[in-house]
Amino acid sequence: MWNYTDKVMDHFLHPRNVGEVENPDGVGEVGNAACGDALKLTFKLDDQGRIADVKFKTFGCASAIASSSALTELVKGMTLEEAEKVTNQQIADMLGGLPEAKMHCSVMGMEALQKAISNYRGEASPFDADKDHEGRIVCKCFGVTDVKILKVAKENQLHKAEDVTHYCKAGGACGACLDDIQHLLDDMWKLEAAKK
């Protein structure tokens, strides 16, 4: 059993903003129900360009539902410029923290929000790279590319393959890619250290 905070349990048992916004300005979908988690986020802007209404539909665990609910509360009233800076850590912090193995739920929320903002702007999302198979698929079980692994690792200061699994599920099924993930991380952090 996971050790959830009272805030996680509250957002799971009493989720806010469930459903879909009618005639949304932006739509973002991430995840895959076949892999265990999927999220659809929709929002509507007011005449000042602020998020007036935001709703979600999530298929997933308590952390996925709670993260989605907290995200909608967090971004209400924000401009798109403010909302696009929301991090997965802010979502987790709003919930009083998430178990390490469930941090991927906050990442999923952040990605859905960024996809919805990109959708509104008519731009490609930074997370469309996975969908278009740009980069190399490292985790065949969950279809996670090296591009996503490195992005999540850099944003969250992850140095171990097992930590990456907690944030994007890569390596979490058969585990065959864990060595490959660790090599990616080692190479990235060596390059980062050389830049300093």
C-alpha positions in Angstrom: 0.0 0.0 0.0 1.3 3.5 -0.9 1.7 6.0 1.8 -0.3 8.9 0.4 -0.7 12.4 2.0 -4.1 13.6 3.2 -4.1 16.0 0.2 -3.5 13.2 -2.3 -6.4 11.2 -0.7 -8.7 14.3 -0.8 -8.0 15.0 -4.5 -8.4 11.3 -5.3 -11.7 10.8 -3.3 -13.1 14.3 -4.2 -11.5 15.2 -7.5 -12.0 18.7 -8.7 -12.9 19.7 -12.3 -13.6 16.3 -13.7 -15.0 16.1 -17.2 -14.4 18.0 -20.5 -14.8 21.7 -21.2 -17.4 22.4 -23.8 -15.8 23.9 -27.0 -12.3 24.0 -25.4 -9.6 26.3 -26.6 -6.9 23.7 -25.9 -6.9 19.9 -25.6 -4.0 17.8 -24.4 -3.9 14.0 -24.3 -1.1 11.9 -22.9 -0.5 8.3 -21.8 -2.1 5.2 -22.9 -4.9 3.3 -21.1 -3.2 0.0 -22.2 -0.1 1.0 -20.2 -2.1 1.9 -17.1 -2.5 5.7 -17.2 -4.1 8.2 -19.6 -5.1 11.8 -19.2 -7.1 14.2 -21.3 -7.0 17.9 -20.3 -9.2 20.6 -21.8 -9.3 24.3 -21.0 -11.1 27.5 -22.0 -9.7 31.0 -21.8 -11.5 34.1 -20.7 -11.4 37.4 -22.6 -8.2 38.4 -20.7 -6.4 35.3 -21.9 -6.5 33.5 -18.5 -7.6 29.9 -17.9 -11.2 30.3 -16.9 -12.2 26.7 -17.0 -10.1 23.5 -17.0 -11.2 19.9 -16.7 -9.7 16.5 -16.9 -10.5 12.9 -17.5 -8.0 10.4 -16.1 -7.7 6.7 -16.4 -5.2 5.6 -13.7 -4.3 5.2 -10.1 -5.0 7.4 -7.1 -1.9 9.4 -7.8 -2.9 10.0 -11.4 -6.3 11.2 -10.5 -5.1 13.4 -7.6 -2.3 14.9 -9.7 -4.8 15.8 -12.5 -7.2 17.3 -10.0 -4.4 19.4 -8.3 -3.1 20.5 -11.7 -6.5 22.0 -12.6 -6.7 23.9 -9.4 -3.2 25.1 -9.8 -3.6 26.6 -13.3 -7.1 28.2 -12.9 -6.7 31.9 -13.4 -3.2 31.7 -14.9 -2.2 33.1 -18.3 -0.8 30.5 -20.7 2.7 31.9 -20.2 2.4 31.3 -16.5 0.8 27.8 -17.0 3.4 26.6 -19.4 6.0 27.1 -16.6 4.2 24.7 -14.2 6.5 21.8 -13.4 5.7 18.3 -12.3 7.4 19.1 -8.9 4.9 21.9 -8.3 2.0 19.5 -8.9 3.5 17.0 -6.4 4.2 19.8 -3.9 0.6 20.9 -4.1 -0.3 17.4 -3.0 2.1 17.4 -0.1 4.4 15.1 -2.1 3.9 11.8 -4.0 5.6 8.4 -3.4 8.7 8.3 -5.6 7.3 5.4 -7.6 4.3 7.6 -8.5 6.0 10.8 -9.7 5.2 9.8 -13.3 1.7 10.9 -12.5 2.8 14.5 -12.0 4.9 14.3 -15.1 1.8 13.1 -17.0 -0.1 16.2 -15.8 2.6 18.6 -16.8 2.8 17.0 -20.3 -0.9 17.1 -20.8 -1.0 20.8 -19.9 1.9 21.6 -22.2 0.2 19.7 -25.0 -3.1 21.5 -24.5 -1.2 24.9 -24.6 0.6 23.8 -27.8 -2.8 22.7 -29.3 -4.3 26.1 -28.6 -1.3 27.8 -30.3 -1.4 25.4 -33.2 2.2 24.4 -32.5 3.9 21.0 -32.1 4.1 20.0 -28.5 7.6 19.3 -27.0 6.1 15.9 -26.1 5.0 15.1 -29.7 8.6 13.8 -30.3 7.6 10.5 -28.6 4.4 10.2 -30.6 6.3 10.8 -33.9 9.1 8.4 -32.8 11.7 11.2 -33.1 14.6 9.8 -31.2 15.2 6.2 -30.4 12.6 4.0 -28.5 14.5 2.8 -25.5 11.7 1.2 -23.5 9.7 -1.0 -25.9 7.2 -2.0 -23.2 6.0 1.6 -22.7 7.2 3.2 -26.0 9.5 5.7 -24.2 12.2 7.4 -26.3 15.7 8.6 -25.4 14.4 12.1 -25.9 11.8 11.8 -23.2 14.1 9.9 -20.8 16.7 12.7 -21.1 14.2 15.5 -20.8 12.6 14.0 -17.6 16.0 13.2 -16.1 17.4 16.7 -16.7 14.3 18.5 -15.4 14.2 16.4 -12.2 17.9 15.8 -11.6 17.7 12.1 -12.0 20.9 10.1 -12.1 19.7 6.5 -11.7 17.7 4.4 -14.2 15.4 3.3 -11.4 14.6 6.9 -10.7 13.7 7.4 -14.3 11.2 4.6 -14.0 9.4 6.4 -11.3 9.0 9.5 -13.5 8.1 8.1 -16.9 7.7 4.3 -16.4 10.7 3.5 -18.7 12.2 0.3 -17.5 9.2 -0.5 -15.3 7.9 -3.6 -17.0 10.4 -6.2 -18.2 13.5 -4.1 -17.1 15.5 -5.1 -20.2 16.2 -1.4 -21.0 17.5 -0.4 -17.5 21.2 -0.7 -18.5 20.5 1.4 -21.7 18.8 4.0 -19.6 21.7 4.2 -17.2 24.2 4.6 -20.0 22.0 7.5 -21.4 22.0 9.2 -18.0 25.7 8.7 -17.4 26.6 10.2 -20.8 24.2 13.2 -20.3 25.5 14.0 -16.9 29.2 13.7 -18.1 28.4 16.2 -20.9 26.6 18.6 -18.4 29.6 18.4 -16.0 32.0 19.2 -19.0 30.0 22.3 -19.8 30.7 23.8 -16.3 
